[in-house]
């Protein structure tokens, strides 16, 4: 039996508590039961969706974001069975002509329909009016490496923020495989529920980690956050039905919303990775927070989404790992927010 002191999330107001773990051996698997009340157990997770979608109606905003994502997806579908023209943003960080062409098609559509809106694209950066209340976050091809290999886990993701909070979202996921590609579209508008191909969806009701299927992701830099999450990957593999790493954040979040996995977490995502998926999860009944359990914004550097009922249980492991990284001086301040962009954060 082992004991240690747990430091609590910096964004909560709960004092440190002493934890005691009991370990029991089951063949090659080790399960650990918590014998102390944890700081996350009674924590409430703040809603991240916009309270208002602004002067544009919910119906029009949702229709526009779906059309934008589908426009990008048409470009991807046209290229999916053709040879790839690949270049590199880093040693292993790929970009293809399809990423650029998809983003160009989406940008042209958004700028024509909403010329006064601000846009943040993965490939093109920030364009438009920084005084706008609306910010479009565009990932024209989430899961580029999977696309380059023809591996079926990639998507086009488009999210719209109103004053810094997710207002509408659409993710077009590519499913199937070589010579049999198809798509399904996930969408949500703040306060309006989440949908897949027009049918309402909901997160799972699984309330036991041992019965959960989990998903995580790893960045391209093999640094301290990467190592910390590799450790979490192992720990959760020991106590759950399994942990998957598919390589496309928007897809992973949509799978949580669909109820086929229970949670997804990752360090160092960017706004275009998260803006659509987090709203879809929340509107499907799930919970969203930073990996220390604190209030999440699209500009943060860590993310945990879940079916809600498992959120606190997952934070019992994920929270302390994140606090340990903070203790090492790892930066968890807001990653990026366009200059002069008006938010209610």
N, C-alpha and C positions, 0 to 999 in steps of 0.2 A: 504494500500500500504506500502511495506517495502523496505528499502534500506540497503546495506551493501557493504563492500569492499571485492573483490575477489582477492586472491593471485594466480598468474599464475604459470604454470608448471615450475619447476626449470630448465628443459632442453630447454625451449623456451626463446626468447628474447623479450617478450612482457611485457609492464608495467601493473601493477594492474589497474583495472577499477572499477568504481562504477556501481553496478547493481540495478535496480529497478524492483520489481515483482508486477504484478497485479494478483489477484486471483478472479476467478468467480466460483460460486457454481452451480453445475449441479446435482441435486438430492443429492446422497451420494458421488459423485465424485468431485474432485477439479482439475481444470486445471489452470496452471500458464503460462502466456505469458511473454517473456523477452522483456524489453523496452530499452535495451542498447546493443551496439555492444560488443560481447564477444571475449576474446582473442583467442579462438579456431577457429573462423569462417573462417579465411583465412590461417589457418595453413596447411602445406603440411606434409604428413606422409611418412617418408622414407621407401623405399622398403627394405624388410628384406631378400629376396632371394639372393642366391649366384650369383655373376656376372659371375663366371665360375664354372663349376663342376669339374675342374681339369683334370688330364690325363686320367681318366676313361670317356668313352663316355656317353652322356646323356642317350642314349638308354640302354646301359648295366647297368648303375646305377639304372635307373628306373625299369628295369626288375628284378634286384637283390633285390631291396627294396620291390617290390611287392611279389616276391617269398618268402622272409623272413616273411612278414606279413601273407601271406597265410599259410605258414608252421606252425606258431604259432596258427593260426585260426583253423587248422585241429585238433590240440591238444584240443583246447577249445570246438570245435564241438563234439569231441569224449566224452567229459565229461559233456556236457551241460544238459543232461537229467538223469544224474546219481547223487547219493548222494554226497554231498560236504564234504571234510575233511578240516575244517576251523580252523585256528589259528589266533592270534592277534598280530599286531605290536604296538597297542595302545589300549585304552579303547574301541574304536569303529572302529578302523582301521584294516580291515580284510586282511588276505592273505590266499589263498587256495593252495592245491597241484597243481591245474591247472595253477595258476600264475607261479609257479616254473617250472613246466614241459614245459609250453609254452616258457618261457624264455630260458630254456636249449636247446630246439629244435632250436630256432632262433640263439642262440649263436653258436651252433655247425655248423650251416650253414654259418654264417658270418665268423667265424674263419677259416673255410675250404676254403672259396672263397677269403677272404681278410685277410690273416694272419698278415699283417702289419698295420691293421687299429685299432683305438682305439674304445672301446665300453663302453657305460654307460647304464646299465640296472637298472630298478627299484628295482629288488630283489637282484641282484648280485654286484652292484656297478661298479667300473671302472676296466676294464681289457684291455690288449693290449699295443701297442706302443704309449706312450704319445707324441712322436715326429711326429706322423702321421698328415697329413692335414685333414684326415677324422675322424669324430666322429659319431658313430651310437648311437642314443638315442632310447632305446627300452622300451616300456610299454607292457609287455606280456599279460596283461588283464586290460585294463582301465575300471573302473566301477566294481571292484571286488564285492562290496556289492550288486549291482544289479544282478550280475551273481549268487551270493550265494543264492539270493531269487528267481531266475528265472525271474527277471524283465527285459524287453527287452530294455536296454540301456547300452551296453558294447561293447568293441571292442579290437582288437589288433592293436597297433600303432607303426610304425617304421619310424623314420626320420633319414636322413643322412646329417650331416653338412660338408661343405668344408671350412676350415679355419674359422670356427665359424658361418658360415651362412648356412641356409637351402638350400640343393641342390636337394634332392629327398625325396619323402614321400609316404607312403601307410598306409591306415587305413582300416581294415576289420571290418565292423559294423555288429553285429548280430541283425537281425530283426525278427519279428514274435512273438513267445512265446512258452510256454511249448507244446511239441509234434508237433510243426510246425516251428521249427527254420530254418532260411535261412540266407544268408549273402549278403552284397554288398560291393564292394571294391572301395574306393576312392584313387586316386593317382595323383601325380604331380611331375614334374621336373622343376627346375628353368628355366624360360623363355619358357616353353613348354605348358602352360595351365593346367587346372585341369579336371579330368575325374571321372565319376562314372560308373563302369562296362563297361569301354571303350567309353562311350559317354561324350562329352564335357559338362561341367556344368558352370553356371554363377550365381553370387549373384543376389539378387532381386534388383529392381529399386525403391523400396519404399522410398520416401523422406520425409515422415511425421511420427513423433514418434507416433502420435495417431493411425496410421494404421499399426504399427509395432508389430510383435510378437518377444519377446526378451527372452534370456536365460542367466542365471548366475549359479554360483556354490559357495559352502561354504566348507571350510576346516574342519578338525576334531577339531581344537582348537577354543573354543568359547571366543575369545579375541577381542581386539579393531578392527582389520580389519573385523572380522566376524560381529561385531555389526554394523560397518559402512556399510557393504554390505547389512545387513538386512534392514537398513534404505533405502538404494538405491532400494532394492527389492520393498519395499512399495511405494516409490515415483514413480518408473516407472510403477508399477501396476496401480497407480492412473491415469496415463496419456497415457498409451499404450493399445494395445489390450490384453496384458497379459505378465507375466514373468514366464518362466518355469525353474524348477531346476531338471535336469535329472540325474546328478551324474556321468557323463563321459565326460571329457573335449574334448577328441579327437572327440567323436560323436557330441558334441555341435558345434564344429568348422566346421565339415563336413556338418552339417545342414545349417550353414550360407553359406558355399560355394555352396550348392545345391539350395539355394534361398528359403527355406521353413521357415526360421527365418531370422531376419534382423541383429542380433548382439548377441555377447556373451562376458561376462567379468568375471574375477575372480582374487582374490588376492592369492598369495603364491602357485602358481603352480610350478612344477619342470620341468626340461628340457625334460624328457621323456613324460610328459603330453602334451607339446606344439610343439615339433620339427616338427612333421608331419603336424598337423592341421593348423599351421600358414601359411605354404607354400601352402597348398591346398586352403586356403581362399584367399591368395594373388593372386595365379594363376587363381582363379575364378573371379578376378576383385575386390576383397574386399580390405579393409584397415586394417593395423595392427599397434598398438602402445601400449605403457604402459598406465596405467590408469590415469597418469597425462598428457597424450598427448605427452610424450617424445618418442624418438627413442627406439624401442624394440630390444632386443636380446633374444635368447632362454634361457639365464642365468639370466634374470630379474625375479622380484618377483610379477609382476602384468601384466595383459594382457587384452586388449580390441581388439576384431576383429569385423568388421561390413561390411555391403555392400558398405561402402565408403561414400555414399551420406548422411548417417545419423551420421557419425563418430563425426563430430564437435558438432552436436546437443546433442549427448549422453554425450560428454565430458563436456558440460555445467553443468551437475550435477555430473558426475563421477570425473572430475578433481578436483573441490573444496573439495570433500569428501576425495580424496587421499592426497591433500595438508594438510588437517586438520590432517590426520594420521601422516604425516611427522612432523608436528608441535608438535605432542605428542612424538616424538622420535622413531616412528616405523621405522625399518630398511628397506630401499628399495634399498640398494646396490646390486650388482650382487650376486645371491644366491650361485652359485657354478660354477667353471670352473676347469676342471682337470689340475693339475700342469703340466707345460711345454707344454700344448696343444697350438699349433700355431694358432692364429686367426688374422683376419683383422678387429676386432671390434674397 
